[in-house]
Amino acid sequence: MSPQSFKTEWNYASTGESIAQLVFETEGFPNHSSFSYKFTPAASVTGGAVPAFPSNGKLFRCELMFVNLPKLDTTNALKEFTVQIGVASGSGTVISTRGTDGGYAGDATLPDGTRFHVMSINPIEGNGFVALTYSYSPLQGWDACISAVANDGTIHEAVATGTSDDNLATSEARFEGIKLSNIKEFRFAVRRFQWLEFRNVSLQPGHRTAVTVNDLGGGKI
């Protein structure tokens, strides 16, 4: 992924549950990059925050997460694990467009030829923002990227949150500082995740490991 880079820190807290605190900073990634995570042994992210950007102007993002690890007894504490971090950057490939009136539903095709269904409800305009929700078939190895094209051709990237399970994915897109009447169309694009693997990450103070970093390439892992 050069010239982009990661800086990671790991902490382990024993509070009756196995919880790891993950801190990482990324450098060289453009705005509106998306990140995804996979853990071995299997774990889930229970909370996270993105602290303020560093003042040196180089680091794009600093993220703090708390990761639920498998619960083990005190004589068999988990000492290390593996994390895979996926990054999706750039504007992506636009595969669906829609206007500003009413709802939308239709089939679309990913760049690899996979067909899937996508739909969205009527856009909502609030005080200084426009919001739009998309629902679609889960995208394995791809990130959804939603944008709005203004009447003057300016492209506005959404601040988006979403959920996904085996059957359905949802993205809630919010556009700040623009009126619905100033939007020409909405675009639904996809970006392929590129994956890095950090193997043998220590979870306990004093337990030294030889961390290895592997570039897993793009797509589904």
Backbone as CSV, one residue per row, in Angstrom:
resi,resn,N_x,N_y,N_z,CA_x,CA_y,CA_z,C_x,C_y,C_z
1,MET,0.813,-1.210,0.000,0.000,0.000,0.000,0.846,1.260,0.000
2,SER,2.123,1.129,-0.186,3.001,2.292,-0.218,2.503,3.288,-1.267
3,PRO,2.603,4.624,-1.009,3.279,5.275,0.109,2.423,5.438,1.349
4,GLN,1.224,4.884,1.393,0.418,4.980,2.584,1.033,4.126,3.690
5,SER,0.770,4.469,4.938,1.374,3.714,6.026,0.462,3.697,7.241
6,PHE,0.726,2.727,8.114,0.025,2.582,9.368,1.007,2.725,10.526
7,LYS,0.543,3.291,11.613,1.255,3.243,12.878,0.278,2.674,13.894
8,THR,0.643,1.577,14.544,-0.296,0.897,15.429,0.250,0.809,16.843
9,GLU,-0.660,0.844,17.788,-0.345,0.599,19.189,-1.406,-0.346,19.733
10,TRP,-0.991,-1.240,20.656,-1.915,-2.226,21.188,-1.803,-2.241,22.710
11,ASN,-2.943,-2.297,23.378,-2.964,-2.402,24.825,-3.965,-3.467,25.218
12,TYR,-3.702,-4.098,26.372,-4.570,-5.173,26.842,-5.067,-4.815,28.235
13,ALA,-6.365,-4.882,28.455,-6.949,-4.558,29.750,-7.745,-5.747,30.253
14,SER,-7.480,-6.173,31.483,-8.219,-7.280,32.080,-9.242,-6.710,33.051
15,THR,-10.494,-6.676,32.640,-11.557,-6.085,33.459,-12.706,-7.083,33.618
16,GLY,-12.344,-8.356,33.749,-13.359,-9.388,33.809,-13.708,-9.927,32.437
17,GLU,-13.333,-9.207,31.393,-13.515,-9.657,30.026,-12.209,-9.452,29.278
18,SER,-12.067,-10.143,28.178,-10.878,-9.964,27.350,-11.120,-8.807,26.395
19,ILE,-10.528,-7.665,26.681,-10.721,-6.471,25.863,-9.367,-5.930,25.431
20,ALA,-9.188,-5.770,24.153,-7.965,-5.171,23.628,-8.279,-3.762,23.144
21,GLN,-7.381,-2.846,23.411,-7.525,-1.477,22.925,-6.572,-1.285,21.760
22,LEU,-7.132,-0.980,20.617,-6.361,-0.809,19.389,-6.323,0.663,19.018
23,VAL,-5.118,1.187,18.827,-4.955,2.551,18.350,-4.113,2.499,17.086
24,PHE,-4.609,3.090,16.003,-3.757,3.169,14.829,-3.942,4.498,14.129
25,GLU,-2.869,4.958,13.515,-2.887,6.179,12.729,-2.553,5.814,11.287
26,THR,-3.136,6.519,10.361,-2.841,6.270,8.959,-2.282,7.532,8.321
27,GLU,-1.330,7.347,7.463,-0.695,8.470,6.782,-0.733,8.249,5.278
28,GLY,-1.109,9.273,4.542,-1.079,9.197,3.083,-2.365,8.761,2.437
29,PHE,-3.407,8.452,3.244,-4.691,8.071,2.666,-5.538,9.319,2.442
30,PRO,-6.268,9.387,1.342,-7.090,10.572,1.077,-8.307,10.618,1.990
31,ASN,-8.966,11.783,2.005,-10.213,11.916,2.748,-11.245,10.921,2.244
32,HIS,-12.157,10.577,3.138,-13.271,9.680,2.825,-12.791,8.261,2.510
33,SER,-11.633,7.877,3.062,-11.242,6.472,3.000,-12.068,5.693,4.018
34,SER,-12.333,4.427,3.720,-13.082,3.560,4.630,-12.185,2.434,5.122
35,PHE,-12.451,1.962,6.343,-11.644,0.921,6.951,-12.544,-0.211,7.429
36,SER,-12.052,-1.440,7.295,-12.764,-2.611,7.772,-11.772,-3.496,8.528
37,TYR,-12.296,-4.362,9.426,-11.411,-5.122,10.297,-11.878,-6.564,10.407
38,LYS,-10.906,-7.480,10.474,-11.171,-8.884,10.754,-10.136,-9.356,11.767
39,PHE,-10.578,-10.182,12.734,-9.702,-10.609,13.815,-9.641,-12.124,13.906
40,THR,-8.467,-12.643,14.279,-8.259,-14.063,14.535,-7.504,-14.213,15.855
41,PRO,-8.081,-14.869,16.891,-9.407,-15.494,16.933,-10.520,-14.470,16.687
42,ALA,-11.688,-14.964,16.314,-12.801,-14.083,15.977,-13.123,-13.151,17.136
43,ALA,-13.324,-11.884,16.826,-13.613,-10.881,17.845,-14.536,-9.840,17.233
44,SER,-15.105,-9.009,18.074,-16.010,-7.971,17.608,-15.627,-6.632,18.212
45,VAL,-15.837,-5.569,17.438,-15.573,-4.220,17.915,-16.786,-3.749,18.705
46,THR,-16.572,-3.366,19.965,-17.680,-2.943,20.813,-17.791,-1.432,20.922
47,GLY,-16.802,-0.704,20.497,-16.869,0.748,20.550,-15.661,1.339,19.880
48,GLY,-15.785,2.558,19.452,-14.651,3.195,18.794,-14.832,4.687,18.738
49,ALA,-13.752,5.367,18.496,-13.790,6.818,18.369,-12.664,7.249,17.459
50,VAL,-12.851,8.350,16.802,-11.808,8.930,15.961,-11.369,10.236,16.606
51,PRO,-10.244,10.234,17.344,-9.788,11.463,17.989,-9.458,12.552,16.973
52,ALA,-9.230,13.757,17.462,-8.906,14.881,16.581,-7.663,14.583,15.766
53,PHE,-7.640,15.109,14.533,-6.495,14.884,13.667,-5.250,15.535,14.260
54,PRO,-4.088,14.900,14.145,-2.851,15.528,14.607,-2.591,16.847,13.882
55,SER,-1.845,17.707,14.519,-1.668,19.066,14.004,-0.582,19.183,12.944
56,ASN,0.185,18.085,12.693,1.282,18.199,11.727,0.810,18.162,10.281
57,GLY,-0.479,17.882,10.079,-1.040,17.920,8.734,-0.745,16.705,7.887
58,LYS,-0.037,15.707,8.436,0.334,14.537,7.644,-0.593,13.344,7.884
59,LEU,-0.999,13.155,9.122,-1.792,11.988,9.449,-3.254,12.239,9.153
60,PHE,-3.861,11.316,8.436,-5.262,11.487,8.035,-6.205,11.092,9.156
61,ARG,-5.931,10.010,9.839,-6.928,9.452,10.744,-6.258,8.735,11.909
62,CYS,-6.818,8.907,13.082,-6.349,8.196,14.268,-7.561,7.560,14.925
63,GLU,-7.581,6.260,15.016,-8.769,5.571,15.507,-8.467,4.754,16.752
64,LEU,-9.386,4.818,17.698,-9.319,4.044,18.937,-10.485,3.073,18.955
65,MET,-10.198,1.785,19.175,-11.253,0.784,19.212,-11.071,-0.107,20.426
66,PHE,-12.178,-0.621,20.925,-12.146,-1.650,21.950,-12.694,-2.928,21.332
67,VAL,-11.911,-3.986,21.415,-12.211,-5.219,20.704,-12.497,-6.325,21.708
68,ASN,-13.680,-6.938,21.596,-14.037,-8.070,22.448,-13.345,-9.322,21.928
69,LEU,-12.432,-9.867,22.721,-11.728,-11.086,22.360,-12.412,-12.284,23.021
70,PRO,-12.123,-13.499,22.551,-12.709,-14.675,23.192,-12.367,-14.716,24.682
71,LYS,-13.368,-15.017,25.517,-13.142,-15.093,26.960,-12.416,-16.396,27.303
72,LEU,-11.281,-16.267,27.974,-10.490,-17.424,28.368,-10.280,-17.385,29.876
73,ASP,-10.031,-18.531,30.492,-9.776,-18.523,31.926,-8.379,-17.962,32.206
74,THR,-8.102,-17.669,33.462,-6.861,-16.972,33.826,-5.614,-17.805,33.568
75,THR,-5.760,-19.112,33.479,-4.595,-19.961,33.221,-4.346,-20.146,31.729
76,ASN,-5.242,-19.647,30.926,-5.102,-19.808,29.476,-5.431,-18.485,28.781
77,ALA,-4.827,-17.414,29.281,-5.118,-16.078,28.759,-4.618,-15.948,27.322
78,LEU,-5.387,-15.241,26.524,-5.004,-14.993,25.139,-3.817,-14.031,25.123
79,LYS,-2.712,-14.446,24.520,-1.490,-13.644,24.544,-1.240,-12.879,23.251
80,GLU,-1.810,-13.337,22.171,-1.565,-12.675,20.886,-2.714,-12.961,19.933
81,PHE,-2.837,-12.114,18.929,-3.874,-12.342,17.926,-3.449,-11.695,16.616
82,THR,-4.294,-11.876,15.607,-4.032,-11.356,14.272,-5.168,-10.420,13.880
83,VAL,-4.812,-9.287,13.287,-5.830,-8.374,12.788,-5.553,-8.077,11.323
84,GLN,-6.608,-8.073,10.540,-6.541,-7.708,9.127,-7.306,-6.404,8.950
85,ILE,-6.651,-5.395,8.381,-7.252,-4.085,8.188,-7.424,-3.839,6.690
86,GLY,-8.664,-3.593,6.306,-8.958,-3.309,4.908,-9.177,-1.823,4.699
87,VAL,-8.648,-1.297,3.601,-8.763,0.126,3.293,-9.344,0.288,1.888
88,ALA,-10.345,1.158,1.774,-10.927,1.496,0.467,-10.809,3.002,0.283
89,SER,-10.148,3.425,-0.790,-9.905,4.851,-1.033,-10.313,5.229,-2.453
90,GLY,-10.387,6.526,-2.675,-10.699,7.026,-4.006,-12.189,7.163,-4.245
91,SER,-12.537,7.654,-5.429,-13.940,7.907,-5.752,-14.706,6.646,-6.114
92,GLY,-14.003,5.582,-6.494,-14.653,4.331,-6.819,-15.306,4.326,-8.194
93,THR,-16.051,3.269,-8.461,-16.764,3.098,-9.724,-18.252,3.324,-9.500
94,VAL,-18.822,4.318,-10.168,-20.250,4.615,-10.024,-21.054,3.520,-10.721
95,ILE,-21.955,2.880,-9.981,-22.745,1.797,-10.570,-24.243,2.080,-10.516
96,SER,-24.639,3.171,-9.847,-26.054,3.507,-9.792,-26.208,5.004,-9.538
97,THR,-27.123,5.645,-10.259,-27.438,7.048,-10.019,-28.947,7.190,-9.855
98,ARG,-29.351,8.235,-9.140,-30.766,8.496,-8.945,-30.979,9.991,-8.780
99,GLY,-32.216,10.445,-9.040,-32.554,11.841,-8.862,-32.905,12.152,-7.420
100,THR,-33.564,13.275,-7.213,-33.849,13.745,-5.861,-35.295,13.536,-5.440
101,ASP,-36.117,12.992,-6.327,-37.534,12.805,-6.011,-37.855,11.331,-5.802
102,GLY,-38.622,11.047,-4.747,-39.134,9.705,-4.527,-38.071,8.697,-4.134
103,GLY,-38.474,7.432,-4.129,-37.556,6.342,-3.811,-36.939,5.763,-5.071
104,TYR,-36.087,4.781,-4.864,-35.397,4.162,-6.002,-35.147,2.696,-5.681
105,ALA,-35.272,1.837,-6.674,-34.927,0.424,-6.542,-34.509,-0.099,-7.903
106,GLY,-33.471,-0.934,-7.918,-33.014,-1.505,-9.184,-31.859,-2.459,-8.971
107,ASP,-31.467,-3.125,-10.033,-30.323,-4.030,-10.009,-29.097,-3.297,-10.543
108,ALA,-27.939,-3.662,-10.019,-26.683,-3.056,-10.448,-25.632,-4.148,-10.578
109,THR,-24.519,-3.825,-11.227,-23.453,-4.790,-11.474,-22.137,-4.252,-10.933
110,LEU,-21.471,-5.051,-10.106,-20.150,-4.691,-9.610,-19.123,-4.789,-10.736
111,PRO,-17.966,-4.132,-10.589,-16.929,-4.219,-11.624,-16.484,-5.641,-11.933
112,ASP,-16.659,-6.587,-10.981,-16.271,-7.972,-11.248,-17.391,-8.785,-11.878
113,GLY,-18.516,-8.126,-12.195,-19.620,-8.806,-12.858,-20.720,-9.303,-11.945
114,THR,-20.530,-9.209,-10.625,-21.538,-9.671,-9.678,-22.761,-8.758,-9.711
115,ARG,-23.946,-9.347,-9.802,-25.183,-8.580,-9.786,-25.712,-8.479,-8.356
116,PHE,-26.290,-7.333,-8.016,-26.895,-7.180,-6.704,-28.004,-6.150,-6.779
117,HIS,-28.830,-6.104,-5.742,-29.986,-5.213,-5.709,-29.694,-4.027,-4.802
118,VAL,-30.133,-2.830,-5.210,-29.931,-1.621,-4.409,-31.220,-0.797,-4.435
119,MET,-31.536,-0.217,-3.292,-32.722,0.638,-3.217,-32.474,1.752,-2.213
120,SER,-33.230,2.839,-2.347,-33.101,3.963,-1.427,-34.449,4.641,-1.266
121,ILE,-34.615,5.279,-0.103,-35.868,5.963,0.169,-35.765,7.417,-0.260
122,ASN,-36.840,8.131,-0.098,-36.878,9.539,-0.457,-35.881,10.335,0.390
123,PRO,-35.050,11.196,-0.216,-34.110,12.011,0.560,-34.845,12.890,1.570
124,ILE,-34.195,13.154,2.691,-34.753,13.979,3.753,-33.894,15.232,3.894
125,GLU,-34.539,16.389,3.936,-33.810,17.635,4.121,-34.069,18.177,5.521
126,GLY,-32.953,18.507,6.227,-33.052,19.070,7.554,-32.471,20.466,7.579
127,ASN,-32.153,20.939,8.779,-31.586,22.267,8.951,-30.105,22.261,8.569
128,GLY,-29.835,22.576,7.314,-28.453,22.642,6.855,-27.873,21.328,6.369
129,PHE,-28.702,20.312,6.147,-28.174,19.033,5.667,-29.236,18.301,4.850
130,VAL,-28.770,17.335,4.066,-29.624,16.399,3.338,-29.192,14.991,3.719
131,ALA,-30.140,14.109,3.989,-29.839,12.731,4.373,-30.521,11.763,3.422
132,LEU,-29.861,10.640,3.193,-30.365,9.629,2.259,-29.906,8.262,2.734
133,THR,-30.819,7.284,2.723,-30.497,5.930,3.155,-30.581,4.966,1.981
134,TYR,-29.525,4.174,1.807,-29.492,3.108,0.801,-29.528,1.754,1.502
135,SER,-30.231,0.805,0.926,-30.197,-0.593,1.345,-29.815,-1.432,0.134
136,TYR,-28.985,-2.453,0.351,-28.478,-3.219,-0.786,-27.967,-4.576,-0.326
137,SER,-27.762,-5.446,-1.284,-27.194,-6.755,-0.991,-25.780,-6.575,-0.434
138,PRO,-25.373,-7.389,0.549,-24.028,-7.247,1.116,-22.944,-7.318,0.034
139,LEU,-21.960,-6.446,0.136,-20.887,-6.363,-0.852,-19.635,-7.004,-0.272
140,GLN,-19.341,-8.216,-0.674,-18.180,-8.925,-0.165,-16.900,-8.403,-0.823
141,GLY,-16.041,-7.754,-0.026,-14.785,-7.238,-0.556,-14.878,-5.844,-1.145
142,TRP,-16.066,-5.229,-1.063,-16.266,-3.901,-1.620,-16.816,-2.949,-0.567
143,ASP,-16.527,-1.672,-0.734,-17.042,-0.621,0.126,-17.993,0.254,-0.675
144,ALA,-19.139,0.613,-0.089,-20.084,1.507,-0.744,-19.703,2.954,-0.467
145,CYS,-19.745,3.781,-1.488,-19.371,5.191,-1.394,-20.481,6.024,-2.039
146,ILE,-21.105,6.911,-1.265,-22.258,7.681,-1.740,-21.879,9.150,-1.854
147,SER,-22.259,9.760,-2.954,-21.960,11.175,-3.175,-23.168,11.872,-3.798
148,ALA,-23.136,13.206,-3.743,-24.188,14.017,-4.353,-23.542,14.972,-5.344
149,VAL,-24.155,15.110,-6.512,-23.668,16.034,-7.535,-24.548,17.275,-7.517
150,ALA,-23.952,18.426,-7.249,-24.706,19.674,-7.206,-25.058,20.135,-8.616
151,ASN,-25.955,21.091,-8.697,-26.375,21.620,-9.999,-25.222,22.239,-10.775
152,ASP,-24.203,22.737,-10.058,-23.044,23.331,-10.730,-21.942,22.321,-11.022
153,GLY,-22.217,21.036,-10.764,-21.252,19.980,-11.048,-20.346,19.619,-9.900
154,THR,-20.394,20.362,-8.797,-19.568,20.060,-7.631,-20.006,18.741,-7.009
155,ILE,-19.029,17.902,-6.645,-19.319,16.610,-6.028,-19.144,16.725,-4.520
156,HIS,-20.164,16.332,-3.779,-20.145,16.356,-2.312,-20.098,14.919,-1.805
157,GLU,-19.059,14.593,-1.034,-18.945,13.262,-0.445,-19.773,13.208,0.835
158,ALA,-20.439,12.086,1.058,-21.292,11.932,2.232,-20.473,11.522,3.447
159,VAL,-20.936,11.938,4.613,-20.512,11.330,5.867,-21.491,10.187,6.102
160,ALA,-20.992,8.952,6.067,-21.896,7.805,6.051,-21.631,6.862,7.216
161,THR,-22.693,6.270,7.724,-22.621,5.189,8.693,-23.444,4.031,8.147
162,GLY,-23.128,2.826,8.584,-23.857,1.707,8.023,-23.793,0.460,8.861
163,THR,-24.618,-0.500,8.500,-24.647,-1.812,9.122,-24.727,-2.862,8.022
164,SER,-24.341,-4.084,8.367,-24.384,-5.159,7.381,-24.476,-6.502,8.083
165,ASP,-25.260,-7.409,7.521,-25.275,-8.790,7.977,-25.246,-9.690,6.740
166,ASP,-25.599,-10.947,6.898,-25.504,-11.882,5.779,-26.530,-11.606,4.690
167,ASN,-27.591,-10.864,5.021,-28.686,-10.689,4.079,-28.860,-9.273,3.553
168,LEU,-28.482,-8.273,4.335,-28.771,-6.896,3.955,-27.732,-5.937,4.522
169,ALA,-27.359,-4.948,3.717,-26.472,-3.866,4.160,-27.209,-2.542,4.020
170,THR,-26.926,-1.620,4.924,-27.571,-0.312,4.916,-26.531,0.775,5.112
171,SER,-26.601,1.832,4.312,-25.731,2.995,4.463,-26.596,4.239,4.609
172,GLU,-26.346,4.993,5.669,-27.049,6.248,5.906,-26.092,7.390,5.574
173,ALA,-26.376,8.112,4.507,-25.498,9.170,4.005,-26.044,10.529,4.426
174,ARG,-25.147,11.389,4.871,-25.537,12.744,5.302,-24.636,13.756,4.597
175,PHE,-25.244,14.753,3.992,-24.525,15.805,3.271,-24.746,17.124,3.998
176,GLU,-23.681,17.690,4.517,-23.778,18.927,5.274,-23.622,20.142,4.356
177,GLY,-24.351,21.226,4.697,-24.155,22.501,4.030,-24.681,22.585,2.613
178,ILE,-25.667,21.782,2.286,-26.237,21.843,0.935,-27.741,21.642,1.020
179,LYS,-28.473,22.299,0.140,-29.920,22.155,0.073,-30.294,21.125,-0.976
180,LEU,-31.410,20.456,-0.748,-31.875,19.445,-1.691,-32.125,20.055,-3.066
181,SER,-32.599,21.291,-3.099,-32.881,21.948,-4.377,-31.616,22.226,-5.182
182,ASN,-30.454,22.179,-4.507,-29.179,22.419,-5.187,-28.495,21.127,-5.638
183,ILE,-29.158,19.998,-5.431,-28.583,18.702,-5.812,-29.214,18.221,-7.110
184,LYS,-28.372,17.816,-8.053,-28.845,17.294,-9.335,-29.130,15.805,-9.245
185,GLU,-28.186,15.035,-8.634,-28.350,13.597,-8.534,-27.488,13.043,-7.412
186,PHE,-27.824,11.809,-6.995,-27.021,11.060,-6.036,-26.343,9.900,-6.769
187,ARG,-25.115,9.590,-6.345,-24.365,8.499,-6.961,-24.005,7.444,-5.922
188,PHE,-24.176,6.197,-6.304,-23.788,5.052,-5.476,-22.608,4.388,-6.174
189,ALA,-21.441,4.433,-5.536,-20.225,3.873,-6.119,-19.657,2.792,-5.201
190,VAL,-18.778,1.966,-5.738,-18.126,0.931,-4.943,-16.611,1.047,-5.092
191,ARG,-15.912,0.667,-4.021,-14.448,0.675,-3.998,-13.980,-0.656,-3.422
192,ARG,-12.971,-1.253,-4.042,-12.467,-2.541,-3.560,-11.572,-2.329,-2.344
193,PHE,-11.784,-3.152,-1.315,-10.914,-3.098,-0.150,-9.540,-3.695,-0.479
194,GLN,-8.488,-3.035,0.005,-7.134,-3.559,-0.023,-6.763,-3.924,1.422
195,TRP,-6.193,-5.129,1.619,-6.027,-5.659,2.969,-4.568,-5.796,3.381
196,LEU,-4.286,-5.399,4.621,-3.013,-5.661,5.282,-3.281,-6.533,6.500
197,GLU,-2.370,-7.460,6.774,-2.503,-8.350,7.918,-1.359,-8.130,8.898
198,PHE,-1.718,-7.898,10.164,-0.745,-7.804,11.253,-0.871,-9.084,12.070
199,ARG,0.147,-9.946,11.986,0.098,-11.261,12.627,0.983,-11.286,13.869
200,ASN,0.554,-12.046,14.868,1.301,-12.231,16.124,1.398,-10.940,16.930
201,VAL,0.289,-10.229,17.048,0.263,-8.998,17.842,0.131,-9.363,19.318
202,SER,1.050,-8.872,20.156,1.030,-9.170,21.584,-0.110,-8.449,22.274
203,LEU,-0.743,-9.143,23.211,-1.838,-8.559,23.973,-1.502,-8.388,25.448
204,GLN,-0.319,-8.815,25.853,0.023,-8.742,27.262,1.376,-8.075,27.447
205,PRO,1.480,-7.161,28.443,2.773,-6.516,28.727,3.839,-7.563,29.041
206,GLY,5.006,-7.381,28.465,6.111,-8.294,28.710,6.136,-9.507,27.810
207,HIS,5.060,-9.741,27.074,5.029,-10.879,26.144,5.441,-10.367,24.770
208,ARG,6.673,-10.644,24.400,7.226,-10.142,23.143,6.922,-11.099,22.002
209,THR,6.553,-10.542,20.869,6.286,-11.344,19.678,6.983,-10.711,18.482
210,ALA,7.154,-11.499,17.459,7.699,-10.996,16.195,6.520,-10.714,15.269
211,VAL,6.070,-9.471,15.249,4.933,-9.105,14.428,5.326,-9.116,12.956
212,THR,4.537,-9.758,12.142,4.760,-9.759,10.704,3.610,-9.032,10.013
213,VAL,3.916,-8.360,8.922,2.925,-7.602,8.154,2.862,-8.179,6.754
214,ASN,1.671,-8.575,6.328,1.486,-9.165,5.002,0.499,-8.345,4.186
215,ASP,0.830,-8.107,2.948,-0.078,-7.447,2.020,-0.936,-8.537,1.367
216,LEU,-2.249,-8.534,1.672,-3.143,-9.567,1.182,-3.825,-9.218,-0.129
217,GLY,-3.550,-8.015,-0.649,-4.135,-7.621,-1.918,-5.562,-7.131,-1.747
218,GLY,-6.333,-7.160,-2.835,-7.663,-6.587,-2.822,-8.758,-7.620,-2.885
219,GLY,-9.990,-7.163,-2.559,-11.153,-7.998,-2.688,-11.576,-8.646,-1.394
220,LYS,-12.175,-9.816,-1.503,-12.709,-10.546,-0.360,-11.656,-11.429,0.256
221,ILE,-11.587,-11.453,1.602,-10.661,-12.367,2.278,-11.438,-13.246,3.245
